[in-house]
Amino acid sequence: MFDKLEGIRKRYDELTIEIGKSEVIANQELWQKLIKEHAELEEIVAKYEEYKNAKSQIEELKEMLREPEGEDFKAMVEEELAEHEESLPKLEEELKMLMIPKDPNDNKNVIIEIRAGTGGDEASLFGMDLFRMYTRYAERTRYKMEVLSSNFTELGGVKEVVFSLAGKGAYSRLKYESGVHRVQRVPETESSGRIHTSAATVAVLPEAEDVDVQINPNDIRVDVFRAGGNGGQCVNTTDSAVRITHLPTGIVATCQDEKSQLKNKEKAMKVLKSRIYEDIKQKQDDEMSANRKSQVGSGDRSERIRTYNFPQSRVTDHRIGLTLYKLEAFLDGDMDEVIDALIFADKEKSLKAEEA
């Protein structure tokens, strides 16, 4: 591990020099690439320096103990030595975590799709609760949100909503939300007070960039139609709604939220690219089954990942066995405690897989 760390530190030093050269700065594409690599190595190098400093301090303190000094001085040195020796295993563990290969999609923006599952109207209303939860989380994290496609019910629920969140590390934090979210509560329409169980599915896709997915214009079919509102009523007298079909894969994206056909086409294309990219990624993941087993949850949309129990004010993440009794705050976007625990558990599993 330490040979690898020395190589990383050497590369970091080389990059520090390179990004300061005028000819590199003049080539903005190259400069941006090197700046990104430099930033990715910075945390590892800083932690490695911290580790080396601790090792150096230990050697110095041991040397001091060999000197014929008074008992008080010796006790003080021994106390400091014990602190540094105690910190070493923790620093080593942190270094191992930092050296786990990062998901290449972690820095991408995300596209989130929420669909009502089993449970009728109650499932649709729960879908709206999840939509609000991610909206509030976006506000807390200062992620920029854009609704790409939506289909709401007359009761204010969600049949389907697709939206993007743009911000630093959006995919790295929200990728664990893919799966089935289950709710247990008494519906407002339930007169007997019986608890119902409903569900909604969430899919989190890394937003595809042009470099990720190249779509041949001949491979798509674009259909336009009149947008329909809740219950199917017509909300637009022009053919502004757009449906794009990728013929080789059969993947479809639809958008009717905007009055402009052009804007609807842009939004539908953004969703289509991300769905195609996710399809490619899924096939690659399926081929690397050992890697998939190392992840916290497979990201499978059919996997039940979390339960929201209203009578107990409880939220339970089944993948890591974490239960919090702060459901109201969680649905208000206070999700970091669960997200951080999922990230840590994923890194631990990846580390075990690396060491196996």
Backbone hydrogen bonds, N-H to C=O, Kabsch-Sander energy under -0.5 kcal/mol:
donor,donor_aa,acceptor,acceptor_aa,energy
5,L,1,M,-2.0
6,E,2,F,-2.1
7,G,3,D,-1.8
8,I,4,K,-2.1
9,R,5,L,-2.6
10,K,6,E,-2.3
11,R,7,G,-2.2
12,Y,8,I,-2.4
13,D,9,R,-2.2
14,E,10,K,-2.1
15,L,11,R,-2.4
16,T,12,Y,-2.2
17,I,13,D,-1.5
18,E,14,E,-2.5
19,I,15,L,-2.8
20,G,17,I,-1.0
21,K,18,E,-1.7
25,I,21,K,-2.3
26,A,22,S,-2.0
27,N,23,E,-0.7
27,N,24,V,-0.6
28,Q,26,A,-1.2
31,W,24,V,-0.5
31,W,27,N,-2.8
32,Q,28,Q,-2.6
33,K,29,E,-1.6
34,L,30,L,-2.5
35,I,31,W,-2.7
36,K,32,Q,-2.1
37,E,33,K,-1.9
38,H,34,L,-2.7
39,A,35,I,-2.4
40,E,36,K,-2.0
41,L,37,E,-1.4
42,E,38,H,-1.3
43,E,39,A,-0.7
45,V,41,L,-2.5
46,A,42,E,-2.5
47,K,43,E,-2.1
48,Y,44,I,-2.3
49,E,45,V,-2.4
50,E,46,A,-1.9
51,Y,47,K,-2.1
52,K,48,Y,-2.6
53,N,49,E,-2.5
54,A,50,E,-1.9
55,K,51,Y,-2.2
56,S,52,K,-2.4
57,Q,53,N,-2.6
58,I,54,A,-2.1
59,E,55,K,-1.9
60,E,56,S,-2.2
61,L,57,Q,-2.7
62,K,58,I,-2.3
63,E,59,E,-1.9
64,M,60,E,-2.0
65,L,61,L,-1.6
66,R,62,K,-0.7
66,R,63,E,-0.8
67,E,64,M,-1.2
69,E,67,E,-2.1
74,K,70,G,-2.2
75,A,71,E,-2.5
76,M,72,D,-1.9
77,V,73,F,-2.3
78,E,74,K,-2.6
79,E,75,A,-1.9
80,E,76,M,-2.0
81,L,77,V,-2.7
82,A,78,E,-2.3
83,E,79,E,-1.7
84,H,80,E,-2.0
85,E,81,L,-2.7
86,E,82,A,-1.9
87,S,83,E,-1.4
88,L,84,H,-1.1
90,K,86,E,-0.6
91,L,87,S,-2.4
92,E,88,L,-2.7
93,E,89,P,-2.3
94,E,90,K,-2.3
95,L,91,L,-2.2
96,K,92,E,-2.3
97,M,93,E,-2.2
98,L,94,E,-2.2
99,M,95,L,-1.5
100,I,97,M,-1.2
106,D,103,D,-2.2
108,K,105,N,-2.3
110,V,165,L,-2.4
111,I,205,L,-2.8
112,I,163,F,-3.2
113,E,203,A,-2.7
114,I,161,V,-2.7
115,R,201,T,-2.4
116,A,159,K,-1.7
117,G,199,A,-2.5
122,E,119,G,-1.1
123,A,119,G,-0.6
124,S,120,G,-1.6
125,L,121,D,-2.4
126,F,122,E,-2.1
127,G,123,A,-2.1
128,M,124,S,-1.6
129,D,125,L,-1.7
130,L,126,F,-2.3
131,F,127,G,-2.1
132,R,128,M,-2.5
133,M,129,D,-2.2
134,Y,130,L,-2.4
135,T,131,F,-1.9
136,R,132,R,-2.8
137,Y,133,M,-2.2
138,A,134,Y,-2.3
139,E,135,T,-1.8
140,R,136,R,-2.2
141,T,137,Y,-2.2
142,R,138,A,-0.8
143,Y,138,A,-2.0
144,K,166,A,-3.0
146,E,164,S,-2.1
148,L,162,V,-2.9
149,S,162,V,-2.1
151,N,160,E,-2.4
153,T,157,G,-2.0
156,G,153,T,-1.6
158,V,124,S,-2.3
159,K,151,N,-2.9
159,K,157,G,-0.5
160,E,151,N,-1.6
161,V,114,I,-2.1
162,V,149,S,-3.6
163,F,112,I,-2.4
164,S,146,E,-2.9
165,L,110,V,-2.3
166,A,144,K,-2.7
170,A,167,G,-1.8
171,Y,108,K,-2.0
172,S,106,D,-1.7
173,R,169,G,-1.4
174,L,170,A,-2.0
175,K,171,Y,-1.9
177,E,174,L,-1.9
178,S,175,K,-1.0
179,G,202,V,-2.8
180,V,303,E,-3.4
181,H,179,G,-0.5
181,H,200,A,-3.1
182,R,180,V,-0.5
182,R,306,R,-3.0
183,V,198,S,-2.7
184,Q,308,Y,-2.7
185,R,196,H,-2.1
190,E,187,P,-1.6
191,S,189,T,-0.8
196,H,185,R,-3.2
198,S,183,V,-2.2
198,S,196,H,-0.5
199,A,118,T,-2.2
200,A,181,H,-2.3
201,T,115,R,-2.6
202,V,179,G,-2.6
203,A,113,E,-2.4
205,L,111,I,-3.1
205,L,203,A,-0.5
207,E,109,N,-3.1
212,D,209,E,-1.5
213,V,209,E,-1.6
215,I,213,V,-0.6
216,N,214,Q,-0.6
219,D,216,N,-2.8
220,I,217,P,-1.1
221,R,245,T,-2.3
223,D,221,R,-0.6
223,D,243,R,-3.1
225,F,241,A,-1.9
227,A,238,T,-0.6
229,G,233,Q,-4.6
232,G,229,G,-2.0
233,Q,230,N,-1.0
235,V,227,A,-1.9
236,N,227,A,-0.9
240,S,238,T,-2.1
241,A,225,F,-1.9
242,V,255,C,-2.8
243,R,223,D,-3.0
244,I,253,A,-3.0
245,T,221,R,-2.7
246,H,251,I,-3.1
247,L,219,D,-2.7
247,L,245,T,-0.9
249,T,246,H,-0.7
250,G,246,H,-3.0
251,I,246,H,-0.6
253,A,244,I,-2.2
255,C,242,V,-2.6
264,N,260,S,-2.1
265,K,261,Q,-2.2
266,E,262,L,-2.2
267,K,263,K,-2.4
268,A,264,N,-2.5
269,M,265,K,-2.3
270,K,266,E,-1.9
271,V,267,K,-2.0
272,L,268,A,-2.7
273,K,269,M,-2.6
274,S,270,K,-1.7
275,R,271,V,-2.4
276,I,272,L,-2.4
277,Y,273,K,-2.6
278,E,274,S,-2.4
279,D,275,R,-2.0
280,I,276,I,-2.3
281,K,277,Y,-2.6
282,Q,278,E,-2.9
283,K,279,D,-1.9
284,Q,280,I,-2.0
285,D,281,K,-2.6
286,D,282,Q,-2.4
287,E,283,K,-1.4
288,M,284,Q,-1.1
289,S,287,E,-0.6
291,N,288,M,-0.6
292,R,288,M,-1.8
293,K,289,S,-2.0
294,S,290,A,-0.7
294,S,291,N,-0.7
295,Q,292,R,-1.3
297,G,295,Q,-1.1
303,E,300,D,-1.6
305,I,180,V,-2.4
305,I,303,E,-0.6
306,R,180,V,-1.3
307,T,316,T,-2.4
308,Y,182,R,-3.0
309,N,307,T,-0.6
309,N,314,R,-3.2
310,F,184,Q,-2.5
310,F,308,Y,-0.7
313,S,310,F,-1.2
314,R,309,N,-2.6
315,V,324,L,-2.6
316,T,307,T,-2.5
317,D,322,L,-3.0
318,H,305,I,-2.0
318,H,316,T,-0.7
319,R,305,I,-0.7
320,I,317,D,-0.6
321,G,317,D,-1.0
322,L,317,D,-1.4
324,L,315,V,-2.6
326,K,324,L,-0.7
327,L,313,S,-1.3
330,F,326,K,-2.4
331,L,327,L,-2.8
332,D,328,E,-0.7
333,G,330,F,-1.8
334,D,329,A,-2.3
335,M,333,G,-1.9
338,V,335,M,-0.7
339,I,335,M,-2.3
340,D,336,D,-3.3
341,A,337,E,-1.5
342,L,338,V,-2.2
343,I,339,I,-2.4
344,F,340,D,-2.4
345,A,341,A,-2.4
346,D,342,L,-2.3
347,K,343,I,-2.2
348,E,344,F,-2.4
349,K,345,A,-2.2
350,S,346,D,-2.3
351,L,347,K,-2.5
352,K,348,E,-2.2
353,A,349,K,-2.1
354,E,350,S,-2.1
355,E,351,L,-2.1
356,A,352,K,-1.4
